[in-house]
């Protein structure tokens, strides 16, 4: 046999041996890599592209729980709760002891309003995973919240915060529950303001009582008496925080006074929205009637990040002789609970909600720094203390320095 024929025959034989391997290699793929590729597409809003990749993975790995959960999440985020549920059911069969499956499935049932089914899946999850799962314990509290059992929901939420304070949104959620469960309280505050000899010190005393009704939400009556500018006067106020649904609430304030340094009449209103990812936004209006009327448009943007709460408030004051604005940045760090925190505030201008500030003087600029601490000493007693320093520009060459000390306590029953 000629050498050329022998060589050609060997070549054909090798091709037959390696060609199937090559074909298999071309068809193989990494399911984990495809999962992350699909996840990025879905989070970027390209849902259907991501689902197509997930379907390919499921065609070869039909019990890949993370892929099933991600597919379900993608439908949940689009409001297609029934479609999402079918993938969660499959994931539950594939991985009955996987916590993420229960978390995603229960969230989907919450969003669809199917609380009975959510309760059923939650019980199975706690049985399989165990009561130490803070993710499931948190959802147990949420289920009680949706069923309006706010006190029980709050007790469980406090347990979650104590053991897993970095749970996303837990602080904002607890604040909402406290707003819904606080029934009765009385409190008192005292403010001392020194102006480094520019004017005589101010002394401001306030007492208040708080209760709750279904119509008004938290209802607070407050009386504030102050000694200022060698005179004294009293202001009477009423605050209400009505619920506007599961994820929003309102604020209403009315007040009146005969003292020249308080508004003769004041009115305020705001609407707060609790958004996903522990965000909160507010839009509101304030009306202050002195010798002239001041209109103030206010808004705030808040965010809970682990044990931190950040809030930026902006105020806009339109005027015929020119408009003005003010801003306040507040940062809180929470320790053992939502009533135990350190606070830092930095502001410019005067906020309509700072009653111990001077609204009568026409301040050109004002800068303020304030620090403080609040603590719930017992289940009934709360106390706080703040120290603030401000520098107010009365005129171009006239500045007034102000040291403020604020103390307060509250008794709940």
Secondary structure in CASP SS format (residue, H / E / C, confidence):
PFRMAT SS
TARGET T0000
AUTHOR 0000-0000-0000
METHOD secondary structure of the structure
MODEL  1
X C 1.00
X C 1.00
X H 1.00
X H 1.00
X H 1.00
X H 1.00
X H 1.00
X H 1.00
X H 1.00
X H 1.00
X H 1.00
X H 1.00
X H 1.00
X H 1.00
X H 1.00
X H 1.00
X H 1.00
X H 1.00
X H 1.00
X H 1.00
X H 1.00
X H 1.00
X H 1.00
X H 1.00
X H 1.00
X H 1.00
X H 1.00
X C 1.00
X C 1.00
X C 1.00
X H 1.00
X H 1.00
X H 1.00
X H 1.00
X H 1.00
X H 1.00
X H 1.00
X H 1.00
X H 1.00
X H 1.00
X H 1.00
X H 1.00
X H 1.00
X C 1.00
X C 1.00
X C 1.00
X H 1.00
X H 1.00
X H 1.00
X H 1.00
X H 1.00
X H 1.00
X H 1.00
X H 1.00
X H 1.00
X H 1.00
X H 1.00
X H 1.00
X H 1.00
X H 1.00
X C 1.00
X C 1.00
X C 1.00
X C 1.00
X H 1.00
X H 1.00
X H 1.00
X H 1.00
X H 1.00
X H 1.00
X H 1.00
X H 1.00
X H 1.00
X H 1.00
X H 1.00
X H 1.00
X H 1.00
X C 1.00
X C 1.00
X C 1.00
X H 1.00
X H 1.00
X H 1.00
X H 1.00
X H 1.00
X H 1.00
X H 1.00
X H 1.00
X H 1.00
X H 1.00
X H 1.00
X H 1.00
X H 1.00
X H 1.00
X C 1.00
X C 1.00
X C 1.00
X C 1.00
X H 1.00
X H 1.00
X H 1.00
X H 1.00
X H 1.00
X H 1.00
X H 1.00
X H 1.00
X H 1.00
X H 1.00
X H 1.00
X H 1.00
X H 1.00
X H 1.00
X C 1.00
X C 1.00
X H 1.00
X H 1.00
X H 1.00
X H 1.00
X H 1.00
X H 1.00
X H 1.00
X H 1.00
X H 1.00
X H 1.00
X H 1.00
X H 1.00
X H 1.00
X H 1.00
X H 1.00
X C 1.00
X C 1.00
X C 1.00
X C 1.00
X H 1.00
X H 1.00
X H 1.00
X H 1.00
X H 1.00
X H 1.00
X H 1.00
X H 1.00
X H 1.00
X H 1.00
X H 1.00
X H 1.00
X H 1.00
X C 1.00
X C 1.00
X C 1.00
X H 1.00
X H 1.00
X H 1.00
X H 1.00
X H 1.00
X H 1.00
X H 1.00
X H 1.00
X H 1.00
X H 1.00
X H 1.00
X H 1.00
X H 1.00
X H 1.00
X C 1.00
X C 1.00
X C 1.00
X C 1.00
X C 1.00
X C 1.00
X H 1.00
X H 1.00
X H 1.00
X H 1.00
X H 1.00
X H 1.00
X H 1.00
X H 1.00
X H 1.00
X H 1.00
X H 1.00
X H 1.00
X C 1.00
X C 1.00
X C 1.00
X E 1.00
X E 1.00
X E 1.00
X E 1.00
X E 1.00
X E 1.00
X E 1.00
X E 1.00
X E 1.00
X E 1.00
X C 1.00
X C 1.00
X C 1.00
X C 1.00
X C 1.00
X C 1.00
X C 1.00
X E 1.00
X E 1.00
X E 1.00
X E 1.00
X E 1.00
X E 1.00
X E 1.00
X E 1.00
X E 1.00
X E 1.00
X E 1.00
X E 1.00
X C 1.00
X C 1.00
X C 1.00
X E 1.00
X E 1.00
X E 1.00
X E 1.00
X E 1.00
X E 1.00
X E 1.00
X E 1.00
X E 1.00
X E 1.00
X E 1.00
X E 1.00
X C 1.00
X C 1.00
X E 1.00
X E 1.00
X E 1.00
X E 1.00
X E 1.00
X E 1.00
X E 1.00
X E 1.00
X E 1.00
X E 1.00
X E 1.00
X C 1.00
X E 1.00
X C 1.00
X C 1.00
X C 1.00
X C 1.00
X E 1.00
X E 1.00
X E 1.00
X E 1.00
X E 1.00
X E 1.00
X E 1.00
X E 1.00
X E 1.00
X E 1.00
X C 1.00
X C 1.00
X C 1.00
X C 1.00
X C 1.00
X C 1.00
X C 1.00
X E 1.00
X E 1.00
X E 1.00
X E 1.00
X E 1.00
X E 1.00
X E 1.00
X E 1.00
X E 1.00
X E 1.00
X E 1.00
X H 1.00
X H 1.00
X H 1.00
X E 1.00
X E 1.00
X E 1.00
X E 1.00
X E 1.00
X E 1.00
X E 1.00
X E 1.00
X E 1.00
X E 1.00
X E 1.00
X C 1.00
X C 1.00
X C 1.00
X E 1.00
X E 1.00
X E 1.00
X E 1.00
X E 1.00
X E 1.00
X E 1.00
X E 1.00
X E 1.00
X E 1.00
X E 1.00
X E 1.00
X E 1.00
X C 1.00
X C 1.00
X E 1.00
X E 1.00
X E 1.00
X E 1.00
X E 1.00
X E 1.00
X E 1.00
X E 1.00
X E 1.00
X E 1.00
X C 1.00
X C 1.00
X C 1.00
X C 1.00
X C 1.00
X C 1.00
X E 1.00
X E 1.00
X E 1.00
X E 1.00
X E 1.00
X E 1.00
X E 1.00
X E 1.00
X E 1.00
X E 1.00
X E 1.00
X E 1.00
X E 1.00
X E 1.00
X C 1.00
X C 1.00
X E 1.00
X E 1.00
X E 1.00
X E 1.00
X E 1.00
X E 1.00
X E 1.00
X E 1.00
X E 1.00
X C 1.00
X C 1.00
X C 1.00
X C 1.00
X C 1.00
X C 1.00
X C 1.00
X C 1.00
X C 1.00
X C 1.00
X C 1.00
X C 1.00
X C 1.00
X C 1.00
X C 1.00
X C 1.00
X E 1.00
X E 1.00
X E 1.00
X E 1.00
X E 1.00
X E 1.00
X E 1.00
X E 1.00
X E 1.00
X E 1.00
X E 1.00
X E 1.00
X C 1.00
X C 1.00
X C 1.00
X C 1.00
X E 1.00
X E 1.00
X E 1.00
X E 1.00
X E 1.00
X E 1.00
X E 1.00
X E 1.00
X E 1.00
X E 1.00
X E 1.00
X E 1.00
X E 1.00
X E 1.00
X E 1.00
X C 1.00
X C 1.00
X E 1.00
X E 1.00
X E 1.00
X E 1.00
X E 1.00
X E 1.00
X E 1.00
X E 1.00
X E 1.00
X E 1.00
X E 1.00
X E 1.00
X E 1.00
X E 1.00
X E 1.00
X C 1.00
END
